[in-house]
Amino acid sequence: MNFLHYEVSAQSGDVIQVLLAGNAAYVRLMDDNNFHRYRSGQHFQFYGGYFKQSPAIVNAPSAGRWHVVVDLADQVGRVNAEVRLLRSA
């Protein structure tokens, strides 16, 4: 399984902005438990989705450490990503 992985410490309402270069991609925001399940090939839950245009925007649902995963799922291609955390006012 190929994916890009980033960790962010966010507050509730913060915005995670993911700049994508290359293919459209899935951008998934997950807590520790769901990231472990994702890596193990089990059913997992996430915030985000499939983004055809950059930037991908996902709001942090609560404060904590979050995993940002960028992958192509079953698609062929390449993608690069840059993650930015935008603090809520």
Contacts in CASP RR format, 6 or more apart in sequence:
PFRMAT RR
TARGET T0000
AUTHOR 0000-0000-0000
METHOD contacts of the structure
MODEL  1
MNFLHYEVSAQSGDVIQVLLAGNAAYVRLMDDNNFHRYRSGQHFQFYGGY
FKQSPAIVNAPSAGRWHVVVDLADQVGRVNAEVRLLRSA
1 39 0 8 1.000
1 41 0 8 1.000
1 71 0 8 1.000
2 71 0 8 1.000
2 72 0 8 1.000
3 69 0 8 1.000
3 70 0 8 1.000
3 71 0 8 1.000
4 69 0 8 1.000
4 70 0 8 1.000
4 71 0 8 1.000
4 79 0 8 1.000
4 80 0 8 1.000
4 81 0 8 1.000
5 67 0 8 1.000
5 68 0 8 1.000
5 69 0 8 1.000
6 67 0 8 1.000
6 68 0 8 1.000
6 69 0 8 1.000
6 70 0 8 1.000
6 81 0 8 1.000
6 83 0 8 1.000
7 65 0 8 1.000
7 66 0 8 1.000
7 67 0 8 1.000
7 68 0 8 1.000
8 16 0 8 1.000
8 60 0 8 1.000
8 65 0 8 1.000
8 66 0 8 1.000
8 68 0 8 1.000
8 83 0 8 1.000
8 85 0 8 1.000
9 64 0 8 1.000
9 65 0 8 1.000
9 66 0 8 1.000
10 16 0 8 1.000
10 60 0 8 1.000
10 63 0 8 1.000
10 64 0 8 1.000
10 66 0 8 1.000
10 85 0 8 1.000
11 60 0 8 1.000
11 63 0 8 1.000
11 64 0 8 1.000
11 87 0 8 1.000
11 88 0 8 1.000
12 60 0 8 1.000
12 61 0 8 1.000
12 62 0 8 1.000
12 63 0 8 1.000
12 88 0 8 1.000
13 59 0 8 1.000
13 60 0 8 1.000
13 61 0 8 1.000
13 88 0 8 1.000
14 59 0 8 1.000
14 60 0 8 1.000
14 85 0 8 1.000
14 86 0 8 1.000
14 87 0 8 1.000
14 88 0 8 1.000
15 57 0 8 1.000
15 58 0 8 1.000
15 59 0 8 1.000
15 60 0 8 1.000
15 85 0 8 1.000
15 86 0 8 1.000
15 88 0 8 1.000
16 29 0 8 1.000
16 57 0 8 1.000
16 58 0 8 1.000
16 59 0 8 1.000
16 60 0 8 1.000
16 66 0 8 1.000
16 68 0 8 1.000
16 83 0 8 1.000
16 84 0 8 1.000
16 85 0 8 1.000
16 86 0 8 1.000
17 55 0 8 1.000
17 56 0 8 1.000
17 57 0 8 1.000
17 83 0 8 1.000
17 84 0 8 1.000
17 85 0 8 1.000
17 86 0 8 1.000
18 27 0 8 1.000
18 51 0 8 1.000
18 54 0 8 1.000
18 55 0 8 1.000
18 56 0 8 1.000
18 57 0 8 1.000
18 58 0 8 1.000
18 68 0 8 1.000
18 70 0 8 1.000
18 81 0 8 1.000
18 82 0 8 1.000
18 83 0 8 1.000
18 84 0 8 1.000
19 54 0 8 1.000
19 55 0 8 1.000
19 81 0 8 1.000
19 82 0 8 1.000
19 83 0 8 1.000
19 84 0 8 1.000
20 27 0 8 1.000
20 51 0 8 1.000
20 54 0 8 1.000
20 55 0 8 1.000
20 56 0 8 1.000
20 70 0 8 1.000
20 79 0 8 1.000
20 80 0 8 1.000
20 81 0 8 1.000
21 54 0 8 1.000
21 79 0 8 1.000
21 80 0 8 1.000
21 81 0 8 1.000
21 82 0 8 1.000
22 77 0 8 1.000
22 78 0 8 1.000
22 79 0 8 1.000
22 80 0 8 1.000
23 72 0 8 1.000
23 75 0 8 1.000
23 77 0 8 1.000
23 78 0 8 1.000
23 79 0 8 1.000
24 50 0 8 1.000
24 51 0 8 1.000
24 52 0 8 1.000
24 53 0 8 1.000
24 75 0 8 1.000
24 79 0 8 1.000
25 50 0 8 1.000
25 51 0 8 1.000
25 56 0 8 1.000
25 70 0 8 1.000
25 71 0 8 1.000
25 72 0 8 1.000
25 75 0 8 1.000
25 79 0 8 1.000
25 81 0 8 1.000
26 48 0 8 1.000
26 49 0 8 1.000
26 50 0 8 1.000
26 51 0 8 1.000
26 69 0 8 1.000
26 70 0 8 1.000
26 71 0 8 1.000
26 72 0 8 1.000
26 73 0 8 1.000
27 48 0 8 1.000
27 49 0 8 1.000
27 51 0 8 1.000
27 56 0 8 1.000
27 58 0 8 1.000
27 68 0 8 1.000
27 69 0 8 1.000
27 70 0 8 1.000
27 81 0 8 1.000
28 38 0 8 1.000
28 46 0 8 1.000
28 47 0 8 1.000
28 48 0 8 1.000
28 49 0 8 1.000
28 68 0 8 1.000
28 69 0 8 1.000
28 70 0 8 1.000
28 71 0 8 1.000
29 46 0 8 1.000
29 47 0 8 1.000
29 48 0 8 1.000
29 58 0 8 1.000
29 60 0 8 1.000
29 66 0 8 1.000
29 67 0 8 1.000
29 68 0 8 1.000
29 69 0 8 1.000
30 38 0 8 1.000
30 44 0 8 1.000
30 45 0 8 1.000
30 46 0 8 1.000
30 47 0 8 1.000
30 66 0 8 1.000
30 67 0 8 1.000
30 69 0 8 1.000
31 65 0 8 1.000
31 66 0 8 1.000
31 67 0 8 1.000
32 65 0 8 1.000
32 67 0 8 1.000
34 44 0 8 1.000
34 45 0 8 1.000
34 46 0 8 1.000
34 67 0 8 1.000
35 44 0 8 1.000
35 67 0 8 1.000
35 69 0 8 1.000
37 43 0 8 1.000
37 44 0 8 1.000
38 44 0 8 1.000
38 46 0 8 1.000
38 69 0 8 1.000
46 69 0 8 1.000
47 58 0 8 1.000
47 59 0 8 1.000
47 61 0 8 1.000
48 56 0 8 1.000
48 58 0 8 1.000
49 56 0 8 1.000
58 68 0 8 1.000
60 66 0 8 1.000
68 83 0 8 1.000
70 79 0 8 1.000
70 81 0 8 1.000
72 79 0 8 1.000
END
